[in-house]
């Protein structure tokens, strides 16, 4: 099984199959523009700019499940990402990343890689690194700087 069996709604409402990313290294991140970790958007964008021409994508999945840190509409969120952080990587519509209404992709990601003591996502900016075959390679906690996983990304791109 891989992430390629899942799909999600993009900001524009288009249903995007993750199979469209087959052959690419992915970094899937649950995001929130009002979170204290929001400056990571800049680092995620830097990674995307550095490796996008080498079959690398960042996929942002905003979530409002942690202290209401992604309020407003999807359009407002996308605008904040663009204006405040210069985001050009792919953003999806807001999703739940834990609980009864969690998006199936995040149920799969958390089942494949457990966090500290629990598989549940505990906060915004949990990151999942996916190889070119659609398999989860590693999970990084919210405090892990995206730039500190650059070597892991480079190794998968080889």
C-alpha positions in Angstrom: 0.0 0.0 0.0 1.2 3.6 -0.7 -0.2 7.1 -0.5 -1.1 6.8 -4.2 -4.5 5.3 -3.4 -5.6 8.6 -1.7 -6.9 11.9 -3.1 -7.7 15.3 -1.6 -9.3 18.5 -2.5 -7.0 21.3 -3.6 -7.6 24.9 -2.7 -9.4 25.4 -6.1 -11.8 22.6 -5.3 -10.2 20.1 -7.7 -10.0 16.6 -6.5 -6.3 15.7 -6.8 -5.2 12.0 -6.8 -1.9 11.6 -5.0 -1.0 9.1 -7.7 -0.3 12.2 -9.8 2.9 12.5 -7.7 4.2 9.0 -8.5 7.9 9.0 -9.0 8.4 12.1 -6.8 9.8 12.6 -3.3 7.1 14.3 -1.2 7.1 16.2 2.1 3.5 16.2 3.4 2.9 18.7 6.2 -0.1 19.7 8.3 0.1 23.5 8.5 -1.5 26.5 10.2 -0.8 30.1 9.4 -1.5 31.4 13.0 0.8 28.8 14.6 4.0 29.6 16.4 5.7 27.3 13.9 4.3 29.2 10.9 7.8 30.6 10.0 8.5 27.0 8.8 6.5 28.0 5.7 9.6 29.9 4.7 11.8 26.9 5.1 9.3 24.6 3.3 9.3 27.1 0.4 13.1 27.1 0.4 13.2 23.3 0.2 10.6 23.4 -2.6 12.5 26.0 -4.6 15.7 24.1 -4.2 14.5 20.7 -5.3 11.3 21.2 -7.3 13.2 20.6 -10.6 14.5 17.3 -9.2 11.1 15.6 -8.7 10.4 17.0 -5.2 7.1 18.4 -4.0 5.9 19.9 -0.7 2.2 19.2 -0.1 0.6 21.5 2.6 -2.6 20.3 4.4 -3.9 23.1 6.6 -5.8 22.0 9.7 -7.7 24.0 12.3 -7.6 21.3 15.0 -5.0 22.8 17.2 -6.1 25.8 19.2 -8.0 27.3 16.2 -4.7 28.3 14.5 -6.1 28.1 11.0 -9.3 30.1 11.1 -11.2 31.5 8.2 -11.9 30.2 4.8 -9.5 28.1 2.6 -9.2 31.1 0.3 -8.1 33.4 3.2 -5.6 30.8 4.4 -4.1 30.5 0.9 -3.8 34.2 0.6 -2.1 34.4 4.0 0.4 31.7 2.9 1.1 33.6 -0.3 1.4 37.1 1.1 3.1 36.3 4.5 5.4 33.5 3.4 5.6 33.5 -0.4 4.2 30.0 -0.6 4.0 28.5 -4.2 4.0 24.8 -3.2 0.7 22.9 -3.4 -1.9 23.6 -0.7 -5.0 21.6 -0.2 -8.2 22.5 1.5 -8.3 22.3 5.3 -8.6 18.8 6.7 -8.8 17.1 10.0 -5.5 15.2 10.7 -6.7 13.3 13.8 -9.9 12.1 15.3 -13.1 10.6 13.9 -13.1 12.9 10.9 -9.5 12.7 10.0 -8.7 12.6 6.3 -7.9 9.0 5.3 -4.4 10.1 4.1 -3.5 11.2 7.7 -5.0 8.0 9.2 -2.6 6.1 6.9 0.4 8.3 7.5 0.0 8.1 11.3 -0.5 4.3 11.1 2.7 3.9 9.1 4.9 6.1 11.4 4.3 6.5 15.0 5.1 9.7 16.9 6.6 9.7 20.4 4.4 7.4 22.5 1.4 7.6 20.1 0.6 7.6 16.4 -1.7 10.6 16.8 -0.6 13.9 15.4 -0.1 16.2 18.4 0.4 19.6 16.7 0.8 21.6 13.5 3.8 21.2 11.2 4.2 17.4 11.7 6.0 16.3 8.5 6.0 13.1 6.6 8.7 12.2 4.1 7.5 10.0 1.2 9.8 8.2 -1.3 9.4 8.0 -5.0 7.3 4.8 -4.6 4.7 6.5 -2.4 5.9 4.9 0.9 6.3 6.8 4.1 10.0 6.9 5.0 10.1 9.1 8.1 8.0 11.3 10.3 9.3 14.5 11.9 7.8 16.4 14.8 6.6 20.0 14.7 9.8 21.4 16.2 12.1 19.8 13.5 13.2 22.5 11.1 12.4 21.6 7.5 15.9 22.7 6.6 17.4 20.1 9.0 15.8 17.3 6.9 17.5 18.4 3.7 20.0 15.5 3.7 17.1 13.0 4.0 15.5 14.6 1.0 18.7 14.6 -1.0 19.3 10.9 -0.3 15.8 10.0 -1.6 16.3 12.1 -4.7 19.4 10.2 -5.7 
